[in-house]
Amino acid sequence: MTFDIKLVLIGVLAYLIGCISPSIMIGKLAGVDIKKVGSGNAGTTNTLRVLGAKSAVIVLIVDLLKGYVFK
């Protein structure tokens, strides 16, 4: 496999992993549509407002790990 193909595959994989929103997933597990409550933003701060600190820390850690894996 050539370097160019590997680079494209890594880019596609990074994009797909970046599309995963831990705040939406945790909200669904809690029975809440995180995009319809609080500020409406699917992020760590809104998760903190709506679901509390434990859920927000999990969202933050997962988001940081996603960035770390593809740095």
PQR file with spaces between the fields and no chain letter, atoms N, CA, C, O and H, PARSE charges and radii, in Angstrom:
ATOM       1  N    MET     1       0.848   -1.178    0.000 -0.4000 1.5000
ATOM       2  CA   MET     1       0.000    0.000    0.000 -0.0000 2.0000
ATOM       3  C    MET     1       0.891    1.237    0.000  0.5500 1.7000
ATOM       4  O    MET     1       1.832    1.328    0.788 -0.5500 1.4000
ATOM       5  N    THR     2       0.603    2.164   -0.859 -0.4000 1.5000
ATOM       6  CA   THR     2       1.449    3.342   -0.967 -0.0000 2.0000
ATOM       7  C    THR     2       1.157    4.329    0.156  0.5500 1.7000
ATOM       8  O    THR     2       0.129    4.256    0.829 -0.5500 1.4000
ATOM       9  H    THR     2      -0.162    2.090   -1.500  0.4000 1.0000
ATOM      10  N    PHE     3       2.089    5.246    0.333 -0.4000 1.5000
ATOM      11  CA   PHE     3       1.967    6.257    1.383 -0.0000 2.0000
ATOM      12  C    PHE     3       0.723    7.116    1.187  0.5500 1.7000
ATOM      13  O    PHE     3       0.050    7.463    2.158 -0.5500 1.4000
ATOM      14  H    PHE     3       2.925    5.306   -0.214  0.4000 1.0000
ATOM      15  N    ASP     4       0.412    7.460   -0.058 -0.4000 1.5000
ATOM      16  CA   ASP     4      -0.752    8.297   -0.355 -0.0000 2.0000
ATOM      17  C    ASP     4      -2.057    7.620    0.054  0.5500 1.7000
ATOM      18  O    ASP     4      -2.942    8.262    0.620 -0.5500 1.4000
ATOM      19  H    ASP     4       0.958    7.177   -0.846  0.4000 1.0000
ATOM      20  N    ILE     5      -2.175    6.339   -0.231 -0.4000 1.5000
ATOM      21  CA   ILE     5      -3.386    5.604    0.128 -0.0000 2.0000
ATOM      22  C    ILE     5      -3.505    5.508    1.649  0.5500 1.7000
ATOM      23  O    ILE     5      -4.595    5.677    2.196 -0.5500 1.4000
ATOM      24  H    ILE     5      -1.457    5.818   -0.691  0.4000 1.0000
ATOM      25  N    LYS     6      -2.390    5.239    2.334 -0.4000 1.5000
ATOM      26  CA   LYS     6      -2.413    5.178    3.796 -0.0000 2.0000
ATOM      27  C    LYS     6      -2.838    6.517    4.386  0.5500 1.7000
ATOM      28  O    LYS     6      -3.619    6.566    5.336 -0.5500 1.4000
ATOM      29  H    LYS     6      -1.505    5.102    1.889  0.4000 1.0000
ATOM      30  N    LEU     7      -2.325    7.588    3.824 -0.4000 1.5000
ATOM      31  CA   LEU     7      -2.661    8.924    4.315 -0.0000 2.0000
ATOM      32  C    LEU     7      -4.149    9.214    4.147  0.5500 1.7000
ATOM      33  O    LEU     7      -4.775    9.773    5.048 -0.5500 1.4000
ATOM      34  H    LEU     7      -1.690    7.548    3.052  0.4000 1.0000
ATOM      35  N    VAL     8      -4.717    8.842    3.012 -0.4000 1.5000
ATOM      36  CA   VAL     8      -6.145    9.047    2.775 -0.0000 2.0000
ATOM      37  C    VAL     8      -6.971    8.202    3.741  0.5500 1.7000
ATOM      38  O    VAL     8      -7.956    8.686    4.299 -0.5500 1.4000
ATOM      39  H    VAL     8      -4.208    8.388    2.281  0.4000 1.0000
ATOM      40  N    LEU     9      -6.584    6.956    3.940 -0.4000 1.5000
ATOM      41  CA   LEU     9      -7.319    6.083    4.862 -0.0000 2.0000
ATOM      42  C    LEU     9      -7.271    6.607    6.291  0.5500 1.7000
ATOM      43  O    LEU     9      -8.276    6.563    7.002 -0.5500 1.4000
ATOM      44  H    LEU     9      -5.784    6.562    3.487  0.4000 1.0000
ATOM      45  N    ILE    10      -6.125    7.098    6.713 -0.4000 1.5000
ATOM      46  CA   ILE    10      -6.007    7.675    8.056 -0.0000 2.0000
ATOM      47  C    ILE    10      -6.889    8.916    8.165  0.5500 1.7000
ATOM      48  O    ILE    10      -7.534    9.126    9.192 -0.5500 1.4000
ATOM      49  H    ILE    10      -5.309    7.134    6.136  0.4000 1.0000
ATOM      50  N    GLY    11      -6.921    9.729    7.132 -0.4000 1.5000
ATOM      51  CA   GLY    11      -7.769   10.916    7.133 -0.0000 2.0000
ATOM      52  C    GLY    11      -9.244   10.572    7.225  0.5500 1.7000
ATOM      53  O    GLY    11      -9.989   11.213    7.967 -0.5500 1.4000
ATOM      54  H    GLY    11      -6.397    9.558    6.298  0.4000 1.0000
ATOM      55  N    VAL    12      -9.670    9.564    6.474 -0.4000 1.5000
ATOM      56  CA   VAL    12     -11.073    9.141    6.503 -0.0000 2.0000
ATOM      57  C    VAL    12     -11.422    8.570    7.879  0.5500 1.7000
ATOM      58  O    VAL    12     -12.487    8.869    8.421 -0.5500 1.4000
ATOM      59  H    VAL    12      -9.065    9.044    5.871  0.4000 1.0000
ATOM      60  N    LEU    13     -10.545    7.762    8.439 -0.4000 1.5000
ATOM      61  CA   LEU    13     -10.780    7.185    9.763 -0.0000 2.0000
ATOM      62  C    LEU    13     -10.843    8.274   10.839  0.5500 1.7000
ATOM      63  O    LEU    13     -11.694    8.232   11.727 -0.5500 1.4000
ATOM      64  H    LEU    13      -9.681    7.519    7.999  0.4000 1.0000
ATOM      65  N    ALA    14      -9.943    9.236   10.750 -0.4000 1.5000
ATOM      66  CA   ALA    14      -9.948   10.341   11.713 -0.0000 2.0000
ATOM      67  C    ALA    14     -11.239   11.143   11.603  0.5500 1.7000
ATOM      68  O    ALA    14     -11.807   11.552   12.616 -0.5500 1.4000
ATOM      69  H    ALA    14      -9.251    9.271   10.029  0.4000 1.0000
ATOM      70  N    TYR    15     -11.699   11.367   10.386 -0.4000 1.5000
ATOM      71  CA   TYR    15     -12.952   12.096   10.182 -0.0000 2.0000
ATOM      72  C    TYR    15     -14.133   11.338   10.795  0.5500 1.7000
ATOM      73  O    TYR    15     -14.960   11.926   11.492 -0.5500 1.4000
ATOM      74  H    TYR    15     -11.238   11.035    9.563  0.4000 1.0000
ATOM      75  N    LEU    16     -14.204   10.039   10.532 -0.4000 1.5000
ATOM      76  CA   LEU    16     -15.312    9.236   11.052 -0.0000 2.0000
ATOM      77  C    LEU    16     -15.310    9.184   12.574  0.5500 1.7000
ATOM      78  O    LEU    16     -16.367    9.272   13.198 -0.5500 1.4000
ATOM      79  H    LEU    16     -13.532    9.561    9.966  0.4000 1.0000
ATOM      80  N    ILE    17     -14.149    9.045   13.169 -0.4000 1.5000
ATOM      81  CA   ILE    17     -14.070    9.030   14.634 -0.0000 2.0000
ATOM      82  C    ILE    17     -14.420   10.409   15.193  0.5500 1.7000
ATOM      83  O    ILE    17     -15.050   10.509   16.246 -0.5500 1.4000
ATOM      84  H    ILE    17     -13.289    8.974   12.662  0.4000 1.0000
ATOM      85  N    GLY    18     -14.021   11.455   14.504 -0.4000 1.5000
ATOM      86  CA   GLY    18     -14.349   12.806   14.941 -0.0000 2.0000
ATOM      87  C    GLY    18     -15.836   13.096   14.886  0.5500 1.7000
ATOM      88  O    GLY    18     -16.324   13.961   15.614 -0.5500 1.4000
ATOM      89  H    GLY    18     -13.510   11.374   13.648  0.4000 1.0000
ATOM      90  N    CYS    19     -16.564   12.389   14.037 -0.4000 1.5000
ATOM      91  CA   CYS    19     -18.014   12.584   13.917 -0.0000 2.0000
ATOM      92  C    CYS    19     -18.780   11.986   15.090  0.5500 1.7000
ATOM      93  O    CYS    19     -19.944   12.323   15.306 -0.5500 1.4000
ATOM      94  H    CYS    19     -16.168   11.687   13.446  0.4000 1.0000
ATOM      95  N    ILE    20     -18.149   11.117   15.836 -0.4000 1.5000
ATOM      96  CA   ILE    20     -18.808   10.497   16.991 -0.0000 2.0000
ATOM      97  C    ILE    20     -18.876   11.525   18.113  0.5500 1.7000
ATOM      98  O    ILE    20     -17.853   12.072   18.524 -0.5500 1.4000
ATOM      99  H    ILE    20     -17.203   10.843   15.661  0.4000 1.0000
ATOM     100  N    SER    21     -20.082   11.785   18.607 -0.4000 1.5000
ATOM     101  CA   SER    21     -20.272   12.758   19.675 -0.0000 2.0000
ATOM     102  C    SER    21     -20.566   12.044   20.992  0.5500 1.7000
ATOM     103  O    SER    21     -21.651   11.492   21.170 -0.5500 1.4000
ATOM     104  H    SER    21     -20.913   11.341   18.273  0.4000 1.0000
ATOM     105  N    PRO    22     -19.601   12.053   21.917 -0.5600 1.5000
ATOM     106  CA   PRO    22     -19.845   11.371   23.188  0.2800 2.0000
ATOM     107  C    PRO    22     -20.975   12.012   23.990  0.5500 1.7000
ATOM     108  O    PRO    22     -21.657   11.318   24.744 -0.5500 1.4000
ATOM     109  N    SER    23     -21.184   13.306   23.846 -0.4000 1.5000
ATOM     110  CA   SER    23     -22.261   13.944   24.608 -0.0000 2.0000
ATOM     111  C    SER    23     -23.636   13.457   24.136  0.5500 1.7000
ATOM     112  O    SER    23     -24.543   13.286   24.950 -0.5500 1.4000
ATOM     113  H    SER    23     -20.630   13.870   23.233  0.4000 1.0000
ATOM     114  N    ILE    24     -23.791   13.237   22.842 -0.4000 1.5000
ATOM     115  CA   ILE    24     -25.062   12.724   22.328 -0.0000 2.0000
ATOM     116  C    ILE    24     -25.261   11.288   22.794  0.5500 1.7000
ATOM     117  O    ILE    24     -26.365   10.915   23.191 -0.5500 1.4000
ATOM     118  H    ILE    24     -23.053   13.376   22.181  0.4000 1.0000
ATOM     119  N    MET    25     -24.212   10.482   22.750 -0.4000 1.5000
ATOM     120  CA   MET    25     -24.318    9.085   23.179 -0.0000 2.0000
ATOM     121  C    MET    25     -24.646    8.988   24.672  0.5500 1.7000
ATOM     122  O    MET    25     -25.504    8.198   25.065 -0.5500 1.4000
ATOM     123  H    MET    25     -23.316   10.784   22.427  0.4000 1.0000
ATOM     124  N    ILE    26     -23.976    9.775   25.496 -0.4000 1.5000
ATOM     125  CA   ILE    26     -24.247    9.741   26.936 -0.0000 2.0000
ATOM     126  C    ILE    26     -25.643   10.277   27.224  0.5500 1.7000
ATOM     127  O    ILE    26     -26.341    9.766   28.101 -0.5500 1.4000
ATOM     128  H    ILE    26     -23.279   10.417   25.177  0.4000 1.0000
ATOM     129  N    GLY    27     -26.048   11.303   26.490 -0.4000 1.5000
ATOM     130  CA   GLY    27     -27.406   11.817   26.648 -0.0000 2.0000
ATOM     131  C    GLY    27     -28.449   10.768   26.327  0.5500 1.7000
ATOM     132  O    GLY    27     -29.445   10.643   27.039 -0.5500 1.4000
ATOM     133  H    GLY    27     -25.481   11.718   25.779  0.4000 1.0000
ATOM     134  N    LYS    28     -28.229   10.007   25.253 -0.4000 1.5000
ATOM     135  CA   LYS    28     -29.177    8.946   24.895 -0.0000 2.0000
ATOM     136  C    LYS    28     -29.223    7.866   25.967  0.5500 1.7000
ATOM     137  O    LYS    28     -30.289    7.331   26.269 -0.5500 1.4000
ATOM     138  H    LYS    28     -27.420   10.109   24.675  0.4000 1.0000
ATOM     139  N    LEU    29     -28.065    7.544   26.542 -0.4000 1.5000
ATOM     140  CA   LEU    29     -28.047    6.561   27.626 -0.0000 2.0000
ATOM     141  C    LEU    29     -28.828    7.058   28.844  0.5500 1.7000
ATOM     142  O    LEU    29     -29.415    6.264   29.579 -0.5500 1.4000
ATOM     143  H    LEU    29     -27.199    7.979   26.297  0.4000 1.0000
ATOM     144  N    ALA    30     -28.831    8.373   29.051 -0.4000 1.5000
ATOM     145  CA   ALA    30     -29.559    8.964   30.176 -0.0000 2.0000
ATOM     146  C    ALA    30     -31.006    9.282   29.814  0.5500 1.7000
ATOM     147  O    ALA    30     -31.766    9.753   30.660 -0.5500 1.4000
ATOM     148  H    ALA    30     -28.355    9.018   28.455  0.4000 1.0000
ATOM     149  N    GLY    31     -31.395    9.029   28.566 -0.4000 1.5000
ATOM     150  CA   GLY    31     -32.753    9.293   28.138 -0.0000 2.0000
ATOM     151  C    GLY    31     -33.025   10.756   27.828  0.5500 1.7000
ATOM     152  O    GLY    31     -34.167   11.206   27.921 -0.5500 1.4000
ATOM     153  H    GLY    31     -30.778    8.646   27.878  0.4000 1.0000
ATOM     154  N    VAL    32     -31.986   11.507   27.461 -0.4000 1.5000
ATOM     155  CA   VAL    32     -32.110   12.933   27.187 -0.0000 2.0000
ATOM     156  C    VAL    32     -31.557   13.223   25.795  0.5500 1.7000
ATOM     157  O    VAL    32     -30.502   12.713   25.417 -0.5500 1.4000
ATOM     158  H    VAL    32     -31.058   11.142   27.386  0.4000 1.0000
ATOM     159  N    ASP    33     -32.283   14.050   25.034 -0.4000 1.5000
ATOM     160  CA   ASP    33     -31.731   14.533   23.769 -0.0000 2.0000
ATOM     161  C    ASP    33     -30.970   15.813   24.087  0.5500 1.7000
ATOM     162  O    ASP    33     -31.571   16.879   24.218 -0.5500 1.4000
ATOM     163  H    ASP    33     -33.140   14.464   25.341  0.4000 1.0000
ATOM     164  N    ILE    34     -29.668   15.711   24.210 -0.4000 1.5000
ATOM     165  CA   ILE    34     -28.818   16.808   24.683 -0.0000 2.0000
ATOM     166  C    ILE    34     -28.913   18.031   23.775  0.5500 1.7000
ATOM     167  O    ILE    34     -28.639   19.148   24.214 -0.5500 1.4000
ATOM     168  H    ILE    34     -29.180   14.845   24.103  0.4000 1.0000
ATOM     169  N    LYS    35     -29.299   17.833   22.512 -0.4000 1.5000
ATOM     170  CA   LYS    35     -29.408   18.954   21.580 -0.0000 2.0000
ATOM     171  C    LYS    35     -30.710   19.736   21.744  0.5500 1.7000
ATOM     172  O    LYS    35     -30.866   20.808   21.160 -0.5500 1.4000
ATOM     173  H    LYS    35     -29.521   16.925   22.155  0.4000 1.0000
ATOM     174  N    LYS    36     -31.642   19.209   22.533 -0.4000 1.5000
ATOM     175  CA   LYS    36     -32.932   19.886   22.716 -0.0000 2.0000
ATOM     176  C    LYS    36     -33.091   20.496   24.106  0.5500 1.7000
ATOM     177  O    LYS    36     -34.119   21.110   24.392 -0.5500 1.4000
ATOM     178  H    LYS    36     -31.515   18.338   23.008  0.4000 1.0000
ATOM     179  N    VAL    37     -32.109   20.341   24.959 -0.4000 1.5000
ATOM     180  CA   VAL    37     -32.184   20.910   26.304 -0.0000 2.0000
ATOM     181  C    VAL    37     -30.964   21.781   26.557  0.5500 1.7000
ATOM     182  O    VAL    37     -29.968   21.695   25.838 -0.5500 1.4000
ATOM     183  H    VAL    37     -31.274   19.843   24.727  0.4000 1.0000
ATOM     184  N    GLY    38     -31.049   22.613   27.574 -0.4000 1.5000
ATOM     185  CA   GLY    38     -29.942   23.508   27.888 -0.0000 2.0000
ATOM     186  C    GLY    38     -29.699   24.481   26.749  0.5500 1.7000
ATOM     187  O    GLY    38     -30.638   25.091   26.236 -0.5500 1.4000
ATOM     188  H    GLY    38     -31.858   22.683   28.157  0.4000 1.0000
ATOM     189  N    SER    39     -28.452   24.628   26.356 -0.4000 1.5000
ATOM     190  CA   SER    39     -28.106   25.561   25.277 -0.0000 2.0000
ATOM     191  C    SER    39     -28.400   24.983   23.896  0.5500 1.7000
ATOM     192  O    SER    39     -28.425   25.716   22.907 -0.5500 1.4000
ATOM     193  H    SER    39     -27.689   24.133   26.772  0.4000 1.0000
ATOM     194  N    GLY    40     -28.621   23.684   23.826 -0.4000 1.5000
ATOM     195  CA   GLY    40     -28.858   23.037   22.543 -0.0000 2.0000
ATOM     196  C    GLY    40     -27.588   22.593   21.853  0.5500 1.7000
ATOM     197  O    GLY    40     -27.634   22.000   20.776 -0.5500 1.4000
ATOM     198  H    GLY    40     -28.601   23.088   24.629  0.4000 1.0000
ATOM     199  N    ASN    41     -26.450   22.880   22.473 -0.4000 1.5000
ATOM     200  CA   ASN    41     -25.159   22.497   21.909 -0.0000 2.0000
ATOM     201  C    ASN    41     -24.767   21.128   22.456  0.5500 1.7000
ATOM     202  O    ASN    41     -24.892   20.876   23.655 -0.5500 1.4000
ATOM     203  H    ASN    41     -26.413   23.362   23.348  0.4000 1.0000
ATOM     204  N    ALA    42     -24.300   20.258   21.594 -0.4000 1.5000
ATOM     205  CA   ALA    42     -23.867   18.927   22.026 -0.0000 2.0000
ATOM     206  C    ALA    42     -22.394   18.983   22.397  0.5500 1.7000
ATOM     207  O    ALA    42     -21.538   18.533   21.635 -0.5500 1.4000
ATOM     208  H    ALA    42     -24.198   20.462   20.621  0.4000 1.0000
ATOM     209  N    GLY    43     -22.103   19.527   23.552 -0.4000 1.5000
ATOM     210  CA   GLY    43     -20.726   19.651   24.004 -0.0000 2.0000
ATOM     211  C    GLY    43     -20.597   19.404   25.494  0.5500 1.7000
ATOM     212  O    GLY    43     -21.578   19.109   26.177 -0.5500 1.4000
ATOM     213  H    GLY    43     -22.798   19.892   24.171  0.4000 1.0000
ATOM     214  N    THR    44     -19.389   19.525   25.983 -0.4000 1.5000
ATOM     215  CA   THR    44     -19.102   19.236   27.382 -0.0000 2.0000
ATOM     216  C    THR    44     -19.829   20.189   28.327  0.5500 1.7000
ATOM     217  O    THR    44     -20.367   19.751   29.344 -0.5500 1.4000
ATOM     218  H    THR    44     -18.592   19.765   25.428  0.4000 1.0000
ATOM     219  N    THR    45     -19.854   21.472   28.013 -0.4000 1.5000
ATOM     220  CA   THR    45     -20.473   22.451   28.912 -0.0000 2.0000
ATOM     221  C    THR    45     -21.972   22.212   29.039  0.5500 1.7000
ATOM     222  O    THR    45     -22.515   22.271   30.143 -0.5500 1.4000
ATOM     223  H    THR    45     -19.417   21.828   27.187  0.4000 1.0000
ATOM     224  N    ASN    46     -22.646   21.944   27.928 -0.4000 1.5000
ATOM     225  CA   ASN    46     -24.073   21.668   28.007 -0.0000 2.0000
ATOM     226  C    ASN    46     -24.329   20.348   28.720  0.5500 1.7000
ATOM     227  O    ASN    46     -25.313   20.221   29.449 -0.5500 1.4000
ATOM     228  H    ASN    46     -22.205   21.896   27.032  0.4000 1.0000
ATOM     229  N    THR    47     -23.467   19.378   28.523 -0.4000 1.5000
ATOM     230  CA   THR    47     -23.600   18.114   29.244 -0.0000 2.0000
ATOM     231  C    THR    47     -23.466   18.354   30.742  0.5500 1.7000
ATOM     232  O    THR    47     -24.190   17.749   31.534 -0.5500 1.4000
ATOM     233  H    THR    47     -22.668   19.482   27.931  0.4000 1.0000
ATOM     234  N    LEU    48     -22.559   19.219   31.130 -0.4000 1.5000
ATOM     235  CA   LEU    48     -22.398   19.570   32.537 -0.0000 2.0000
ATOM     236  C    LEU    48     -23.685   20.196   33.078  0.5500 1.7000
ATOM     237  O    LEU    48     -24.146   19.824   34.157 -0.5500 1.4000
ATOM     238  H    LEU    48     -21.971   19.710   30.487  0.4000 1.0000
ATOM     239  N    ARG    49     -24.261   21.129   32.346 -0.4000 1.5000
ATOM     240  CA   ARG    49     -25.497   21.791   32.778 -0.0000 2.0000
ATOM     241  C    ARG    49     -26.652   20.812   32.919  0.5500 1.7000
ATOM     242  O    ARG    49     -27.409   20.863   33.888 -0.5500 1.4000
ATOM     243  H    ARG    49     -23.887   21.431   31.469  0.4000 1.0000
ATOM     244  N    VAL    50     -26.779   19.919   31.943 -0.4000 1.5000
ATOM     245  CA   VAL    50     -27.970   19.070   31.860 -0.0000 2.0000
ATOM     246  C    VAL    50     -27.811   17.768   32.650  0.5500 1.7000
ATOM     247  O    VAL    50     -28.730   17.361   33.361 -0.5500 1.4000
ATOM     248  H    VAL    50     -26.164   19.877   31.156  0.4000 1.0000
ATOM     249  N    LEU    51     -26.659   17.118   32.530 -0.4000 1.5000
ATOM     250  CA   LEU    51     -26.495   15.782   33.103 -0.0000 2.0000
ATOM     251  C    LEU    51     -25.573   15.722   34.318  0.5500 1.7000
ATOM     252  O    LEU    51     -25.531   14.703   35.008 -0.5500 1.4000
ATOM     253  H    LEU    51     -25.912   17.448   31.952  0.4000 1.0000
ATOM     254  N    GLY    52     -24.841   16.789   34.589 -0.4000 1.5000
ATOM     255  CA   GLY    52     -23.989   16.812   35.767 -0.0000 2.0000
ATOM     256  C    GLY    52     -22.520   16.585   35.451  0.5500 1.7000
ATOM     257  O    GLY    52     -22.125   16.325   34.314 -0.5500 1.4000
ATOM     258  H    GLY    52     -24.876   17.617   34.029  0.4000 1.0000
ATOM     259  N    ALA    53     -21.734   16.696   36.515 -0.4000 1.5000
ATOM     260  CA   ALA    53     -20.277   16.678   36.387 -0.0000 2.0000
ATOM     261  C    ALA    53     -19.728   15.333   35.916  0.5500 1.7000
ATOM     262  O    ALA    53     -18.811   15.298   35.095 -0.5500 1.4000
ATOM     263  H    ALA    53     -22.055   16.907   37.438  0.4000 1.0000
ATOM     264  N    LYS    54     -20.266   14.240   36.417 -0.4000 1.5000
ATOM     265  CA   LYS    54     -19.740   12.916   36.048 -0.0000 2.0000
ATOM     266  C    LYS    54     -19.855   12.685   34.540  0.5500 1.7000
ATOM     267  O    LYS    54     -18.903   12.234   33.902 -0.5500 1.4000
ATOM     268  H    LYS    54     -21.010   14.269   37.084  0.4000 1.0000
ATOM     269  N    SER    55     -21.009   12.993   33.982 -0.4000 1.5000
ATOM     270  CA   SER    55     -21.206   12.826   32.541 -0.0000 2.0000
ATOM     271  C    SER    55     -20.318   13.774   31.744  0.5500 1.7000
ATOM     272  O    SER    55     -19.772   13.397   30.707 -0.5500 1.4000
ATOM     273  H    SER    55     -21.782   13.359   34.500  0.4000 1.0000
ATOM     274  N    ALA    56     -20.174   15.010   32.233 -0.4000 1.5000
ATOM     275  CA   ALA    56     -19.344   15.991   31.533 -0.0000 2.0000
ATOM     276  C    ALA    56     -17.875   15.570   31.516  0.5500 1.7000
ATOM     277  O    ALA    56     -17.186   15.763   30.514 -0.5500 1.4000
ATOM     278  H    ALA    56     -20.618   15.316   33.075  0.4000 1.0000
ATOM     279  N    VAL    57     -17.398   15.001   32.611 -0.4000 1.5000
ATOM     280  CA   VAL    57     -16.003   14.542   32.664 -0.0000 2.0000
ATOM     281  C    VAL    57     -15.788   13.398   31.678  0.5500 1.7000
ATOM     282  O    VAL    57     -14.752   13.332   31.016 -0.5500 1.4000
ATOM     283  H    VAL    57     -17.957   14.844   33.425  0.4000 1.0000
ATOM     284  N    ILE    58     -16.753   12.510   31.580 -0.4000 1.5000
ATOM     285  CA   ILE    58     -16.643   11.398   30.621 -0.0000 2.0000
ATOM     286  C    ILE    58     -16.587   11.939   29.194  0.5500 1.7000
ATOM     287  O    ILE    58     -15.765   11.495   28.392 -0.5500 1.4000
ATOM     288  H    ILE    58     -17.594   12.564   32.117  0.4000 1.0000
ATOM     289  N    VAL    59     -17.466   12.903   28.877 -0.4000 1.5000
ATOM     290  CA   VAL    59     -17.477   13.514   27.545 -0.0000 2.0000
ATOM     291  C    VAL    59     -16.133   14.173   27.257  0.5500 1.7000
ATOM     292  O    VAL    59     -15.574   14.007   26.173 -0.5500 1.4000
ATOM     293  H    VAL    59     -18.133   13.264   29.529  0.4000 1.0000
ATOM     294  N    LEU    60     -15.621   14.916   28.222 -0.4000 1.5000
ATOM     295  CA   LEU    60     -14.343   15.600   28.036 -0.0000 2.0000
ATOM     296  C    LEU    60     -13.207   14.610   27.793  0.5500 1.7000
ATOM     297  O    LEU    60     -12.387   14.810   26.897 -0.5500 1.4000
ATOM     298  H    LEU    60     -16.076   15.051   29.102  0.4000 1.0000
ATOM     299  N    ILE    61     -13.159   13.556   28.580 -0.4000 1.5000
ATOM     300  CA   ILE    61     -12.089   12.559   28.442 -0.0000 2.0000
ATOM     301  C    ILE    61     -12.168   11.875   27.070  0.5500 1.7000
ATOM     302  O    ILE    61     -11.150   11.701   26.401 -0.5500 1.4000
ATOM     303  H    ILE    61     -13.826   13.393   29.308  0.4000 1.0000
ATOM     304  N    VAL    62     -13.369   11.493   26.661 -0.4000 1.5000
ATOM     305  CA   VAL    62     -13.513   10.832   25.355 -0.0000 2.0000
ATOM     306  C    VAL    62     -13.106   11.781   24.227  0.5500 1.7000
ATOM     307  O    VAL    62     -12.429   11.370   23.285 -0.5500 1.4000
ATOM     308  H    VAL    62     -14.197   11.635   27.204  0.4000 1.0000
ATOM     309  N    ASP    63     -13.518   13.051   24.322 -0.4000 1.5000
ATOM     310  CA   ASP    63     -13.128   14.022   23.287 -0.0000 2.0000
ATOM     311  C    ASP    63     -11.611   14.227   23.263  0.5500 1.7000
ATOM     312  O    ASP    63     -11.014   14.328   22.191 -0.5500 1.4000
ATOM     313  H    ASP    63     -14.068   13.384   25.088  0.4000 1.0000
ATOM     314  N    LEU    64     -11.001   14.288   24.425 -0.4000 1.5000
ATOM     315  CA   LEU    64      -9.537   14.440   24.478 -0.0000 2.0000
ATOM     316  C    LEU    64      -8.838   13.224   23.897  0.5500 1.7000
ATOM     317  O    LEU    64      -7.853   13.363   23.172 -0.5500 1.4000
ATOM     318  H    LEU    64     -11.487   14.206   25.295  0.4000 1.0000
ATOM     319  N    LEU    65      -9.332   12.041   24.204 -0.4000 1.5000
ATOM     320  CA   LEU    65      -8.729   10.819   23.671 -0.0000 2.0000
ATOM     321  C    LEU    65      -8.872   10.747   22.147  0.5500 1.7000
ATOM     322  O    LEU    65      -7.964   10.283   21.458 -0.5500 1.4000
ATOM     323  H    LEU    65     -10.133   11.928   24.793  0.4000 1.0000
ATOM     324  N    LYS    66     -10.011   11.205   21.625 -0.4000 1.5000
ATOM     325  CA   LYS    66     -10.169   11.219   20.171 -0.0000 2.0000
ATOM     326  C    LYS    66      -9.108   12.114   19.538  0.5500 1.7000
ATOM     327  O    LYS    66      -8.532   11.754   18.511 -0.5500 1.4000
ATOM     328  H    LYS    66     -10.749   11.582   22.185  0.4000 1.0000
ATOM     329  N    GLY    67      -8.847   13.253   20.126 -0.4000 1.5000
ATOM     330  CA   GLY    67      -7.819   14.147   19.602 -0.0000 2.0000
ATOM     331  C    GLY    67      -6.421   13.600   19.773  0.5500 1.7000
ATOM     332  O    GLY    67      -5.565   13.799   18.912 -0.5500 1.4000
ATOM     333  H    GLY    67      -9.315   13.545   20.960  0.4000 1.0000
ATOM     334  N    TYR    68      -6.179   12.911   20.876 -0.4000 1.5000
ATOM     335  CA   TYR    68      -4.856   12.367   21.160 -0.0000 2.0000
ATOM     336  C    TYR    68      -4.493   11.231   20.193  0.5500 1.7000
ATOM     337  O    TYR    68      -3.348   11.127   19.755 -0.5500 1.4000
ATOM     338  H    TYR    68      -6.875   12.749   21.576  0.4000 1.0000
ATOM     339  N    VAL    69      -5.456   10.399   19.871 -0.4000 1.5000
ATOM     340  CA   VAL    69      -5.203    9.258   19.001 -0.0000 2.0000
ATOM     341  C    VAL    69      -4.734    9.708   17.614  0.5500 1.7000
ATOM     342  O    VAL    69      -3.884    9.064   16.998 -0.5500 1.4000
ATOM     343  H    VAL    69      -6.387   10.484   20.227  0.4000 1.0000
ATOM     344  N    PHE    70      -5.292   10.815   17.133 -0.4000 1.5000
ATOM     345  CA   PHE    70      -4.970   11.259   15.772 -0.0000 2.0000
ATOM     346  C    PHE    70      -4.180   12.568   15.782  0.5500 1.7000
ATOM     347  O    PHE    70      -4.369   13.413   14.906 -0.5500 1.4000
ATOM     348  H    PHE    70      -5.982   11.338   17.633  0.4000 1.0000
ATOM     349  N    LYS    71      -3.311   12.738   16.753 -0.4000 1.5000
ATOM     350  CA   LYS    71      -2.502   13.973   16.800 -0.0000 2.0000
ATOM     351  C    LYS    71      -1.427   13.977   15.742  0.5500 1.7000
ATOM     352  O    LYS    71      -0.662   14.937   15.644 -0.5500 1.4000
ATOM     353  H    LYS    71      -3.158   12.052   17.465  0.4000 1.0000
